[in-house]
Amino acid sequence: MRGKRNGIGKKRIGALLLGMSLLLSACTQEELEYYSSYAAAAGLTSDEPAAAAAPTTTDAKEAAEFTKAANESVYDMLDFEDESEKENALRGLIEAPESLVIYDENGNKIWDVEQYSFLNELEKAPDTINPSLFRNTLYDSYAGLFEVCDGIYQVRGYDMANATFIRTDNGWIVFDVLMCEEDMKAAKDLMEKHFGKLDVKAVLYSHSHIDHYGGIYGLIDKEDAADPSLPLDEQVASGKVAVLAPEGFLEHAVAENVYAGTAMGRRAQYQYGTLLKADPKGKMSIGIGLGQSLGHRGLLAPTYSVSGNETVTIDGLEIQFQLTPNTEAPAEMNAYFPKYRGLWLAENCTGTMHNLYTLRGAEIRDAAEWSRYILEAEKLFGEKTDVVFQSHNWPHWGTETILDYMQNTAAVYRYINDQTLHYINMGYTAEEISNTLVLPEKLNRLWYTRQYYGTLSHNIKAVYQRYMGWYDANPVNLNRMSPEDSAKKLVSYLGDTDRVLALAQQDFDKGEYQWVAQITKELVFADPSNQEARNLCADALEQLGYQAESGTWRNAYLVGALELRMGNQTDKIAYFSESDLETRAAMTPEMIFDFIDIQTDAIAAADDDVTLNVIFEDRDEKYYVARKTGVLLAYKDRQEEDAECTVTLTGAGLFGVLAGNEEDMDSIRVEGDINAFQRLIKYMGSPKQDFNIIEP
């Protein structure tokens, strides 16, 4: 770093910024309706092998009689003789790999469909798996290359999402590129095995979740991307690859999980069952795929933003776009291909009930808008569509079938939105509505709206929160005690813990698993060393998991049981950090300043005001940054003469410095008191990646 007049050398500033590099390495984008690399904050590098997922504990129990009965009743509730979805899942199969396991260059396993092969050996669902979820997992395990129609092909089962290849006059466009480059390369290799070397004219990102753009470098290299300053037709004519995405894609791809990325990462262990094996007592599919891959992720910025319901032509292929913002993602788009009478529905229709709220945490999605955009797509394209295909699961064929598919999916989200509001206005709380409201019988029996990923219960609560917030208007709940303090007080009232456990065991034997989990959770939070309470709570959660139709609920229940029995398991799995740098580098200056403020202990910094001018010379942007009473305020297009320090840098250089790279330290010029820069980040705390969830 320049500025010797300040007496600050590389070693001093490098040590100072080491903690910052750890902070920002956790600042990644995930879904992942899918999650970021929380373990990167521990300083893991890309050449460190990802640890194998912890095996399902041998303490896992068999299904209790009440669980067996509950799962058996599913056969009466749903029409298992209707195998239309299986037919759709297998239709157009060109090649299915005998065994699909994908490794990275260092031999680390990053995707494994083979672990689900036991499903094919069973005639029916084991007692420990909800039969509906069992069937969905079997269909999700059908991996390979499929023909959607003559000219459109999908590689499915090679990651959580699908890679779709659409023929143009002289080459191909690719819609979505999976989560990691290793999986995308394998998908590309499979396509090229049957169609020869692919001449990719354009890549389309359907929306701003990482399982749809993270694998870009398994398809093309960074230098293959077209010049974004050129019009789209000139980008394509240049021989480079145009990269199209909906307006706002880059901002949302970076920002959605940046601010709470570490917490989302830990919570997502429960959602995706990362700590579980796939077996009859372990994880199943999550409704939109078999889970998340663990390979290298990239972010290639779009070269063209679709800014409205516009029509473009790429290498002779006409594409009619429909933007659908604030549905499944903040930036998302459908697309219609007149030549193929094919409609791409992104993740707005996915063959399962989706999430209005994800278990890992995210902003609430707008069910009313979601429904409206599906109906708009039906109006624009429905009558002239022979096949709908999407970024997860399998297509649906036939105009009448498609119209039903779209109308019924839209109806589910509209019903959840409007009926929740109906009961809100009758004075019911979120829990009261979610515990009583059911879908109409016709919608409830549709296989493509079953609750494999999202659930009716949580979607109702999401609508409640969207309109009413967390508060139920009961003043008792205005300022509730913390869970740990409340549990200790409750246990002191209950008195004899052994008697509580005895009563809880009696209720367990009656099949009252939810109540048993609730009451034993209080015992655990009052005394985490009470292993008898931990074990009984784990047993109850396990039975709830065995009964769950939602793959994410099953995962959450079973991971909770695992950690109650074996303790916090966050040290059992690791992710790569190297490929997250591009996502962090795409942060705007405002995002960087926001994140610095989020990670700063404002109370500790309350008496240390600091002012800086920051100049991003590569972006021709200037900021005045002032921390007052512990709060950081950033002003764009402003500089102040009395600022304690002026820092001139590039966006990439700043990220390099924050990551502790010595080479980038030389690229930063500091005028004035360099201690001001030091004090800016002095009070930043390290995010906690291994916090407890099922215990205090």
C-alpha atoms as one frame of an Amber mdcrd trajectory, in Angstrom:
protein
   0.000   0.000   0.000   1.335   3.411  -0.905   1.559   6.299   1.506   4.741
   5.666   3.520   4.271   9.054   5.101   1.688   7.325   7.270   4.150   4.695
   8.432   1.815   1.851   7.472   3.355  -1.183   5.741   1.946  -4.277   4.099
   2.362  -6.417   7.184   0.377  -4.077   9.397  -2.464  -3.493   6.999  -2.415
  -7.145   5.968  -2.891  -8.295   9.539  -5.548  -5.682   9.988  -7.502  -6.918
   6.991  -7.137 -10.626   7.656 -10.297 -10.627   9.739 -12.034  -8.717   6.976
 -11.139 -11.389   4.450 -12.771 -13.994   6.651 -15.886 -11.869   6.948 -16.290
 -11.338   3.242 -15.616 -14.936   2.378 -18.906 -15.710   4.093 -20.629 -12.977
   2.127 -21.849 -15.194  -0.719 -25.030 -15.665  -2.763 -26.940 -18.892  -2.576
 -30.931 -19.888  -3.620 -29.954 -21.636  -3.193 -34.030 -21.386  -3.264 -30.321
 -23.056  -2.511 -27.257 -21.621  -0.080 -23.827 -20.062   0.032 -20.561 -21.408
   1.346 -20.745 -20.685   5.042 -17.598 -22.690   5.749 -15.597 -20.411   3.478
 -15.482 -17.991   6.395 -13.224 -20.454   8.159 -10.595 -19.809   5.476 -11.064
 -22.995   3.469  -9.388 -22.924   0.057 -10.382 -24.645  -3.133  -7.692 -27.301
  -2.871  -8.994 -28.524   0.464 -11.268 -31.525  -0.034 -14.891 -31.133   0.862
 -15.587 -33.367   3.815 -18.049 -36.154   3.255 -21.488 -35.617   4.658 -21.933
 -37.135   8.083 -23.676 -40.497   7.946 -27.147 -40.802   9.293 -26.630 -41.754
  12.901 -26.943 -45.402  13.801 -29.247 -44.223  16.595 -31.970 -43.611  14.001
 -35.108 -45.499  15.003 -37.609 -47.476  12.959 -40.974 -46.022  12.073 -43.408
 -46.154  14.979 -46.838 -47.695  14.492 -48.495 -44.276  14.243 -45.991 -43.258
  11.552 -46.619 -46.459   9.639 -50.357 -45.794   9.764 -49.946 -42.167   8.735
 -47.803 -43.078   5.754 -50.107 -45.925   4.765 -53.043 -43.501   4.726 -51.331
 -41.492   1.984 -52.129 -44.296  -0.447 -55.825 -43.710   0.187 -55.555 -39.931
  -0.077 -53.776 -39.757  -3.447 -54.238 -41.554  -6.760 -51.087 -43.648  -7.072
 -52.482 -45.332 -10.168 -52.091 -42.022 -11.987 -48.548 -42.239 -13.364 -48.773
 -39.346 -15.801 -45.967 -37.508 -14.022 -43.737 -40.566 -14.313 -44.505 -40.697
 -18.017 -43.582 -37.030 -18.322 -40.382 -37.573 -16.326 -39.246 -40.328 -18.708
 -40.639 -39.041 -22.001 -38.051 -38.282 -24.662 -35.197 -40.083 -22.912 -32.160
 -40.237 -25.206 -29.548 -41.526 -22.771 -29.499 -42.267 -19.062 -26.099 -42.854
 -17.424 -25.688 -46.223 -15.763 -24.261 -44.477 -12.713 -24.045 -40.735 -12.193
 -21.359 -39.535  -9.799 -19.448 -36.340 -10.633 -16.071 -35.379  -9.155 -13.998
 -32.221  -9.264 -10.436 -32.042 -10.539  -9.095 -33.085  -7.137 -11.274 -36.160
  -6.886 -13.808 -34.694  -4.486 -17.336 -35.990  -5.014 -19.576 -33.025  -5.754
 -22.727 -34.701  -7.149 -24.033 -38.208  -6.519 -27.226 -39.665  -7.935 -25.994
 -43.201  -7.409 -26.756 -42.954  -3.669 -30.460 -42.955  -4.565 -30.234 -46.228
  -6.506 -31.785 -48.113  -3.596 -35.130 -46.558  -4.578 -35.302 -48.758  -7.662
 -34.874 -51.876  -5.564 -38.002 -51.232  -3.492 -41.516 -52.132  -4.632 -43.087
 -49.537  -2.334 -42.042 -46.861   0.092 -40.442 -48.043   3.328 -42.351 -47.210
   6.498 -39.804 -44.457   7.188 -40.646 -42.466   4.023 -43.873 -40.711   3.090
 -45.040 -42.612  -0.031 -45.709 -39.407  -1.959 -42.210 -38.078  -1.271 -40.750
 -41.506  -2.076 -42.379 -41.407  -5.498 -41.255 -37.858  -6.172 -37.679 -38.745
  -5.207 -37.744 -41.701  -7.590 -38.855 -39.455 -10.451 -36.230 -36.841  -9.563
 -33.569 -39.544  -9.775 -34.285 -40.104 -13.483 -31.162 -38.451 -14.847 -29.976
 -38.105 -18.411 -30.501 -36.377 -21.739 -34.110 -35.866 -22.819 -35.794 -34.504
 -25.942 -38.433 -31.898 -25.099 -39.320 -31.552 -28.775 -37.345 -31.653 -32.001
 -34.857 -28.837 -31.384 -35.136 -28.521 -27.583 -33.263 -30.843 -25.225 -32.712
 -30.995 -21.480 -30.063 -32.546 -19.286 -31.885 -33.358 -16.063 -30.653 -34.861
 -12.818 -27.098 -33.549 -13.245 -27.651 -30.900 -10.570 -30.553 -29.428  -8.650
 -31.741 -27.575 -11.768 -31.988 -28.439 -15.468 -29.742 -27.339 -18.329 -31.814
 -26.710 -21.477 -30.326 -26.631 -24.977 -32.320 -24.982 -27.783 -31.247 -25.169
 -31.423 -30.831 -21.964 -33.414 -30.171 -21.713 -37.172 -26.455 -22.379 -36.798
 -25.889 -23.331 -33.180 -27.456 -23.377 -29.734 -28.673 -21.245 -26.901 -28.492
 -22.642 -23.368 -31.160 -21.753 -20.819 -29.705 -22.008 -17.280 -26.311 -23.534
 -16.583 -26.713 -25.442 -13.298 -25.103 -24.617  -9.942 -21.483 -25.630 -10.473
 -19.115 -25.863 -13.398 -18.271 -29.553 -12.935 -21.922 -30.552 -13.333 -22.422
 -28.192 -16.269 -19.374 -29.601 -18.031 -20.767 -33.107 -17.586 -24.108 -31.947
 -19.032 -22.341 -30.315 -21.969 -20.298 -33.478 -22.581 -23.485 -35.533 -22.676
 -25.027 -33.174 -25.225 -21.900 -33.178 -27.386 -21.822 -36.970 -27.330 -25.066
 -36.924 -29.296 -24.931 -33.630 -31.219 -21.251 -32.924 -31.737 -19.363 -29.866
 -30.528 -21.799 -27.190 -29.420 -21.583 -23.770 -31.031 -23.132 -21.724 -28.229
 -24.603 -18.469 -29.505 -26.139 -17.275 -26.250 -26.708 -18.187 -22.623 -29.955
 -17.244 -20.875 -30.245 -16.981 -17.105 -33.881 -17.455 -16.121 -33.497 -15.821
 -12.719 -31.171 -14.693  -9.968 -30.627 -17.893  -7.957 -27.224 -19.554  -8.067
 -28.406 -22.995  -9.194 -29.251 -21.354 -12.534 -26.078 -19.396 -13.249 -23.282
 -20.794 -11.039 -22.125 -23.419 -13.558 -21.426 -20.965 -16.371 -17.713 -21.814
 -16.625 -18.532 -25.433 -17.294 -20.062 -24.225 -20.578 -17.963 -21.262 -21.705
 -14.885 -19.357 -20.577 -14.980 -15.789 -19.356 -13.223 -14.531 -22.484 -15.950
 -16.089 -24.644 -18.519 -13.549 -23.435 -19.636 -10.845 -25.837 -18.961  -7.153
 -25.376 -21.864  -5.789 -23.293 -21.465  -2.340 -24.854 -22.664  -3.714 -28.199
 -26.322  -4.121 -29.218 -27.536  -7.691 -28.898 -27.473  -8.415 -32.636 -23.873
  -7.219 -32.826 -22.942  -9.303 -29.795 -24.190 -12.432 -31.549 -22.624 -11.425
 -34.885 -19.257 -10.914 -33.174 -18.852 -14.656 -32.687 -18.823 -14.243 -28.923
 -21.499 -15.577 -26.564 -24.272 -13.203 -25.536 -25.435 -13.660 -21.937 -29.033
 -12.586 -21.349 -30.784 -12.148 -18.012 -33.846 -10.340 -16.692 -33.464  -6.736
 -15.629 -32.038  -6.482 -12.102 -30.441  -9.933 -12.286 -26.930  -8.972 -11.191
 -28.050  -6.804  -8.293 -30.309  -9.510  -6.876 -27.916 -12.381  -7.614 -25.340
 -10.673  -5.432 -27.498  -9.010  -2.807 -30.169 -11.540  -1.869 -28.026 -13.514
   0.526 -25.086 -11.198   1.101 -26.326  -9.469   4.201 -27.464 -12.600   6.057
 -25.433 -15.128   4.080 -23.731 -16.780   7.041 -26.955 -17.354   8.928 -28.659
 -18.626   5.792 -25.801 -21.042   5.219 -26.141 -22.622   8.649 -29.934 -22.787
   8.437 -29.700 -24.280   4.972 -27.919 -27.308   6.421 -31.276 -28.182   7.908
 -33.262 -27.304   4.777 -31.146 -29.302   2.332 -30.151 -32.140   4.649 -26.486
 -31.642   3.848 -25.497 -33.663   6.909 -27.622 -36.651   5.915 -27.069 -39.640
   3.675 -29.674 -40.644   1.139 -31.166 -43.801   2.606 -34.555 -44.969   3.956
 -33.911 -43.069   7.201 -32.095 -40.141   5.583 -32.662 -37.452   3.009 -34.911
 -37.677  -0.014 -35.491 -35.195  -2.827 -36.558 -31.647  -2.087 -39.217 -31.444
  -4.795 -37.128 -29.378  -7.223 -34.276 -31.875  -7.410 -32.154 -34.190  -5.322
 -30.307 -31.444  -3.482 -27.372 -29.106  -3.954 -24.050 -29.742  -5.630 -20.740
 -28.908  -3.972 -18.545 -27.847  -6.888 -17.037 -24.596  -8.123 -19.451 -21.751
  -8.775 -18.981 -18.709 -10.954 -20.808 -15.555 -11.884 -20.464 -14.179 -15.408
 -22.265 -10.864 -15.629 -24.986 -10.580 -18.278 -24.057  -8.808 -21.494 -27.697
  -7.936 -22.185 -30.562  -7.209 -19.791 -34.103  -8.057 -20.842 -35.949  -4.957
 -19.711 -39.537  -5.720 -20.655 -41.818  -8.116 -22.488 -39.619  -7.797 -25.539
 -38.946 -10.024 -28.532 -35.396 -10.743 -29.671 -33.887 -12.897 -32.391 -30.703
 -14.859 -31.760 -29.146 -16.615 -34.738 -32.512 -16.826 -36.477 -34.443 -18.033
 -33.420 -37.199 -15.731 -32.178 -37.689 -15.493 -28.408 -40.594 -13.666 -26.778
 -39.758 -12.766 -23.192 -42.151 -12.172 -20.314 -40.626 -10.607 -17.213 -42.049
 -11.944 -13.941 -40.357  -9.912 -11.172 -41.066 -10.644  -7.517 -42.435 -14.119
  -8.123 -40.135 -17.026  -7.299 -37.199 -14.607  -7.551 -36.888 -10.818  -7.535
 -35.602 -10.953 -11.139 -37.095 -13.721 -13.279 -38.410 -14.265 -16.792 -40.479
 -16.691 -18.837 -39.798 -17.136 -22.553 -41.814 -18.366 -25.537 -40.272 -19.948
 -28.630 -42.737 -19.679 -31.570 -40.712 -22.002 -33.812 -41.096 -24.832 -31.326
 -44.458 -23.823 -29.831 -42.593 -24.187 -26.543 -43.030 -22.114 -23.382 -40.273
 -21.801 -20.779 -41.784 -21.149 -17.350 -38.548 -20.629 -15.405 -39.314 -21.494
 -11.774 -42.826 -20.071 -11.789 -44.270 -23.532 -12.464 -42.099 -26.417 -11.305
 -44.271 -29.472 -10.789 -44.491 -28.938  -7.036 -45.825 -26.372  -4.601 -43.048
 -23.843  -4.258 -41.954 -21.671  -1.345 -43.325 -18.268  -0.538 -40.819 -18.423
   2.291 -37.749 -20.646   2.425 -36.569 -22.423   5.558 -33.076 -20.976   5.183
 -34.548 -17.481   5.313 -35.334 -14.961   2.558 -37.720 -12.173   1.748 -41.353
 -13.216   1.495 -42.534 -13.792  -2.078 -45.743 -12.314  -3.443 -48.259 -15.114
  -4.025 -50.744 -12.790  -5.741 -48.156 -11.536  -8.238 -46.922 -15.084  -8.781
 -50.420 -16.209  -9.702 -51.018 -13.169 -11.881 -47.883 -13.705 -13.958 -48.741
 -17.366 -14.574 -52.160 -16.317 -15.855 -50.553 -13.601 -17.947 -48.298 -16.236
 -19.514 -51.351 -18.378 -20.202 -53.059 -15.441 -21.904 -49.979 -14.537 -23.968
 -48.855 -18.007 -25.001 -51.118 -20.767 -23.679 -53.300 -21.466 -26.720 -50.271
 -21.638 -29.038 -48.132 -23.856 -26.819 -47.543 -27.584 -27.315 -45.021 -28.049
 -24.506 -44.081 -26.202 -21.308 -40.648 -26.807 -19.844 -38.893 -25.228 -16.899
 -35.767 -24.985 -14.807 -36.668 -27.886 -12.478 -38.364 -31.233 -13.022 -39.899
 -32.315 -16.314 -42.040 -30.813 -19.108 -45.767 -31.140 -19.770 -47.179 -31.689
 -23.238 -50.478 -30.951 -24.984 -52.281 -27.621 -25.065 -55.224 -28.676 -22.887
 -52.944 -30.307 -20.325 -50.764 -27.206 -20.308 -53.705 -24.877 -19.738 -54.814
 -26.992 -16.778 -51.252 -27.110 -15.451 -50.877 -23.339 -15.526 -54.377 -22.543
 -14.267 -54.181 -25.001 -11.382 -50.732 -23.811 -10.324 -51.893 -20.193 -10.439
 -55.007 -21.162  -8.495 -52.956 -22.679  -5.676 -50.985 -19.480  -5.079 -54.083
 -17.301  -5.428 -56.002 -19.511  -2.986 -53.207 -19.361  -0.415 -52.979 -15.579
  -0.711 -56.668 -14.750  -0.685 -57.885 -17.292   1.845 -55.161 -16.352   4.290
 -56.316 -12.735   3.998 -59.913 -13.914   4.384 -59.160 -15.482   7.755 -56.835
 -12.672   8.824 -59.805 -10.355   8.509 -61.808 -12.702  10.714 -59.232 -12.285
  13.466 -57.286 -15.533  13.134 -53.540 -15.707  13.740 -50.948 -17.252  11.429
 -50.725 -20.464  13.434 -54.500 -20.801  13.661 -54.912 -20.404   9.909 -52.003
 -22.665   8.990 -53.254 -25.426  11.291 -56.780 -25.447   9.838 -56.823 -24.259
   6.221 -56.584 -26.993   3.573 -56.495 -26.889  -0.198 -59.677 -27.643  -2.135
 -59.880 -31.356  -2.856 -59.238 -31.064  -6.588 -56.108 -28.952  -6.136 -54.922
 -31.107  -3.247 -54.929 -34.292  -5.347 -52.870 -32.880  -8.222 -49.422 -34.446
  -8.270 -47.787 -31.311  -9.677 -48.986 -29.122  -6.797 -48.065 -31.484  -3.970
 -46.007 -30.099  -1.073 -42.569 -31.520  -1.840 -40.658 -28.224  -1.587 -42.958
 -25.532  -0.277 -45.805 -26.359   2.099 -49.285 -24.988   2.552 -48.611 -24.384
   6.241 -45.531 -22.242   5.729 -46.920 -20.455   2.689 -49.941 -19.388   4.744
 -47.606 -18.032   7.420 -45.632 -16.245   4.705 -48.735 -14.469   3.447 -49.614
 -13.531   7.029 -46.150 -12.106   7.564 -46.230 -10.230   4.248 -49.389  -8.373
   5.177 -49.373  -8.360   8.984 -45.795  -8.944  10.136 -44.732 -11.278  12.952
 -46.926  -9.737  15.664 -50.309 -11.410  16.277 -51.729  -8.387  18.188 -51.724
 -10.245  21.515 -49.900  -7.905  23.927 -48.419 -10.900  25.753 -46.283 -11.335
  22.654 -45.093  -7.732  22.411 -41.822  -8.487  24.181 -41.473 -12.206  24.796
 -38.620 -13.648  26.820 -35.768 -15.302  24.966 -36.260 -19.046  24.307 -33.578
 -20.035  26.811 -34.876 -17.813  29.624 -38.441 -18.821  28.934 -37.524 -22.501
  28.990 -35.738 -22.205  32.323 -38.718 -20.434  33.855 -41.146 -22.971  32.441
 -39.113 -25.876  33.799 -38.999 -24.249  37.214 -42.811 -24.186  37.165 -43.047
 -27.758  35.894 -40.885 -28.893  38.775 -40.084 -32.573  38.423 -38.278 -32.955
  35.073 -38.360 -36.731  35.340 -42.141 -36.614  35.616 -42.335 -34.340  32.557
 -40.221 -36.800  30.614 -42.394 -39.691  31.755 -45.535 -37.875  30.598 -43.840
 -36.940  27.341 -42.922 -40.571  26.768 -46.552 -41.542  27.298 -47.618 -38.966
  24.704 -44.932 -40.220  22.343 -46.374 -43.704  22.683 -49.734 -42.190  21.676
 -48.215 -40.708  18.515 -48.357 -37.085  19.706 -44.961 -36.311  18.201 -45.368
 -32.567  17.669 -46.303 -31.958  21.285 -43.512 -34.197  22.532 -41.019 -32.272
  20.420 -42.319 -28.976  21.780 -42.228 -29.894  25.470 -38.873 -31.692  25.331
 -37.398 -28.767  23.423 -38.151 -26.654  26.492 -36.269 -29.134  28.665 -33.303
 -29.042  26.287 -33.198 -25.248  26.210 -33.380 -25.147  30.001 -30.608 -27.740
  30.326 -28.748 -28.773  27.136 -26.939 -31.522  29.064 -30.209 -33.387  29.662
 -29.509 -36.199  27.219 -32.721 -38.040  28.041 -34.709 -34.983  26.938 -32.502
 -34.600  23.876 -33.052 -38.219  22.879 -36.826 -38.085  23.295 -37.013 -34.818
  21.353 -34.888 -36.435  18.632 -37.173 -39.471  18.519 -40.211 -37.222  18.092
 -38.590 -35.136  15.370 -37.524 -38.299  13.591 -41.085 -39.643  13.410 -42.279
 -36.260  12.115 -39.558 -36.459   9.465 -40.584 -39.951   8.414 -44.142 -38.721
   7.906 -43.283 -35.485   6.066 -44.225 -35.168   2.420 -42.011 -32.100   2.070
 -38.399 -33.019   1.450 -37.195 -29.873   3.197 -39.324 -30.561   6.264 -38.012
 -34.135   6.367 -34.451 -32.831   6.187 -35.012 -30.271   8.940 -36.586 -32.803
  11.276 -33.866 -35.408  10.688 -30.942 -32.986  10.980 -32.471 -31.697  14.205
 -32.644 -35.264  15.501 -29.065 -35.879  14.401 -27.707 -32.856  16.272 -29.705
 -33.609  19.396 -28.113 -37.047  19.511 -24.606 -36.197  18.326 -24.165 -32.473
  18.961 -23.531 -29.635  16.537 -22.306 -31.135  13.270 -21.125 -28.081  11.336
 -17.544 -29.319  11.326 -18.557 -32.340   9.248 -18.947 -30.539   5.948 -17.018
 -27.943   4.005 -17.461 -25.992   0.807 -15.142 -24.308  -1.628 -14.475 -20.604
  -1.235 -12.479 -19.772  -4.363 -15.413 -19.476  -6.744 -17.336 -17.150  -4.438
 -14.893 -14.307  -5.112 -16.629 -13.351  -8.358 -19.940 -12.997  -6.583 -18.388
 -10.782  -3.938 -16.578  -8.735  -6.575 -19.910  -7.981  -8.244 -21.105  -6.138
  -5.143 -21.725  -2.450  -5.671 -19.938   0.031  -3.399 -23.232   0.597  -1.576
 -23.447  -3.134  -0.859 -19.895  -3.180   0.449 -20.542  -0.274   2.795 -23.817
  -1.869   3.906 -22.036  -5.090   4.715 -19.272  -3.334   6.639 -21.943  -1.624
   8.729 -23.863  -4.874   9.285 -20.750  -6.616  10.591 -19.690  -3.667  12.766
 -20.439  -3.746  16.485 -22.176  -0.376  16.600 -22.110  -0.210  20.402 -18.351
  -0.713  20.492 -17.853   1.841  17.716 -20.286   4.394  19.122 -17.569   6.740
  20.386 -15.193   6.358  17.442 -16.545   8.526  14.637 -14.593   8.387  11.393
 -14.810  10.060   7.965 -13.321   8.995   4.633 -13.447   9.924   0.975 -13.443
   6.802  -1.205 -12.741   7.036  -4.944 -13.383   4.039  -7.223 -11.244   5.018
 -10.174 -12.356   2.138 -12.414 -16.021   3.036 -11.947 -15.532   6.790 -11.898
 -17.526   6.882  -8.654 -16.847   8.853  -5.498 -18.230   8.395  -1.990 -18.046
  10.203   1.276 -18.288   7.717   4.149 -18.939   8.758   7.721 -19.478   6.647
  10.812 -21.376   8.554  13.481 -22.452   7.074  16.824 -21.580   3.636  15.467
 -23.648   3.899  12.268 -22.011   4.013   8.822 -23.478   6.432   6.305 -22.352
   6.477   2.654 -22.977   9.375   0.270 -22.504   8.821  -3.454 -21.041  11.583
  -5.646 -19.730  13.472  -2.638 -16.301  14.331  -1.220 -15.497  16.381   1.865
 -12.323  18.415   2.366 -12.216  17.699   6.080 -12.388  13.911   5.659  -9.676
  12.226   7.715  -8.536  10.095   4.798  -8.967   9.793   1.013  -8.659   6.287
  -0.420  -8.310   5.752  -4.178  -8.812   2.216  -5.467 -10.597  -0.035  -7.918
 -13.537  -2.244  -7.066 -11.461  -5.352  -7.700  -8.580  -3.885  -5.726 -10.778
  -3.219  -2.731 -12.040  -6.778  -2.743  -8.507  -8.045  -3.084  -7.409  -6.027
  -0.082 -10.402  -7.147   1.934  -9.456 -10.728   1.033  -5.905 -10.090   2.276
  -4.140 -10.187  -1.123  -0.795  -8.361  -0.898  -0.706  -7.638  -4.626  -3.883
  -5.598  -4.342  -2.552  -3.650  -1.382  -0.074  -1.966  -3.727  -2.924  -0.770
  -5.923  -4.510   1.374  -3.218  -3.460   4.973  -2.609  -4.125   6.584   0.745
  -3.844  10.311   1.407  -4.220  11.580   4.927  -4.559   9.506   8.077  -4.470
   5.827   7.158  -5.626   5.047  10.675  -9.056   6.247   9.579  -9.213   3.315
   7.160  -8.031   1.051   9.946 -10.709   2.331  12.313 -13.399   1.847   9.662
 -13.082  -1.922   9.943 -11.695  -2.165  13.479 -15.014  -3.072  15.097 -16.158
  -5.673  12.602 -16.956  -9.006  14.187 -16.508 -12.407  12.626 -19.774 -14.066
  11.581 -20.545 -17.248  13.485 -21.005 -20.130  11.076 -21.554 -22.897  13.637
 -24.256 -21.413  15.849 -26.650 -23.835  17.508 -30.180 -24.290  16.229 -31.767
 -27.182  18.101 -30.222 -26.190  21.447 -29.288 -22.870  23.094
